[in-house]
Amino acid sequence: MGVLATREKICYGVGSANDAWGNWLLPGIAWPVFNVFLGLAPELVSLGLLWNRLIDAVSDPFFGWASDNTRSRWGRRRPYILAGGLLAGMGMMAFFWLLQPGWSAKGYYWYLVIGSGVLITLVSCFNMPYQSLGAEMTPDYEERTSVFAWRGGLQKLAEIGNFGAAAFITMAVFGGDVLYGAKIFSLLIGALMIAAAIAVFIGTRERYYQRAATETNRVGLVETFTGALKCRPFRIQLVMAIAYGTCTSMIGTLGLYTTVYYVCGGDWALGGKWNLAMGASMVIVGFLGVPFFSAVAHRWGKKPAMQLVLGLSMIAYAATWVLYNPAQPWLQIVTSGFNAFTMAGFWMLYGAIGADVMDYDELESGKRREGAFSACGSYLMKIGLAIGMGASGFVLKWSGFDEKLGGAQTEHALTMMRVFLAVLPIIGLVLAFIALWRFRLTREETLEIRRKLEARRGAVG
């Protein structure tokens, strides 16, 4: 009981494209558009993106709470998934088509803050119910890993859009008009986001809805935070994710700039092509990471699989010191693939572990409140990501990078960019490993929790 049809897992997994593009496309594409093409200072770009994450941190709890308390003929989650996906796809198109050259720096900054704030709110409308739906697709311990493996694999395919964005918008056909390239790209991505939302709405169902759609299962807005944070396994899981996400988000931009300015000597067109190749490597090798870590989890359990992920991640980031090499630029493809391999495993296992935590909480509280947990977790992780993204421009500045120098950056600046690229993520990974060590939900305990729940309220098919 609890085994899902492959079709339903694919339909759910397709929605991960909206997560990948809605949350991560703009932070990547904002740099070549706002910093390089429109001339907005890097610290203002990073501050604009920081506000984007802070707004996201407010909208996420609202939509998580709202979906927990919604009662409709289509369920708690799916109405928001459909409406949010349609609006987010249209919002992605509008953001770039309303942006025009010739504005002041202040105008670009506030457009980035307000425009991206509206867009990320629409993405939250889709994403919080979508995250919550994943945790309640099946009650089966092993099948949860399978659900998130499908999601993780399909998300890797979607991520090629993020890594290919710089190459697409700098193509010669656009005559150097990076903004126009971004406008065309947004039409493609926006249309695909709309299609993905429709696929999730049509192709999935909410198995816990009948048991959750009761007055006793309503969740207060304050309880969205307090109830979730009372759950000890959730607190540990959250610390692990915040440590991982904050430090790795600090160096996302740094990786792109290291490729362009250290490996490619300041040539954005060449750097964009290498970034596209690295994106392809991340898709292919990252895709392989999903079945690999899924198999490890099925054999030895989710916690040992996550320990392996974090250990290999430390090696992967340390290797960037050697693999970002102007004499052999193809080595970047190796490091990007290695990083994607472990990252795919981390987020797949994080989701699968989270579904087990929901069962633990139901046993303790008597409620199914996936939306509350998704919202609380997303809020605190987005705060961490906001700090990381906000710091990214300053990290770039602390390295000594000066956009006015173009490809003539100082040796000190290039060296410090490489140091930060290797060291900052490892700090977060060590903290995540320490948190994981304290996590106690084993396979045996999770199966016992399910047995007790089914004895109390019946099985979920």
Buried (B, 14 or more C-beta within 10 A) or exposed (E): EBEBEEEBBBBBBBBBBBBBBBBBBBBBBBBBBBBBBBEBBBBBBBBBBBBBBBBBBBBBBBBBBBBBBBEEEBBBBBBBBBBBBBBBBBBBBBBBBEBEEEBEEEBBBBBBBBBBBBBBBBBBBBBBBBBBBBBBBBBBBBBBBBBBBBBBBBBBBBBBBBBBBBBBBBBEEBEEBBBBBBBBBBBEBBBBBBBBBBBBBEBBEBBBBEEBBEEEBBBEBEBBBEBBBEBBBBBBBBBBBBBBBBBBBBBBBBBBBBBBBBBBBBBBBBBBBBBBBBBBBBBBBBBBBBBBBBEBBBEEBBBBBBBBBBEBBBEBBBBBBEBBBEEEBEBBBBBBBBBBBBBBBBBBBBBBBBBBBBBBBBBEBEBBBBBBBBBBBBBBBBBBBBBBBBBBBBBBBEBBBBBEEEEEBEEEBBEBBBEBBBBBBBBBBEBBBEBBEEBEBBBEEBBEBBEEBEEEEEEBE
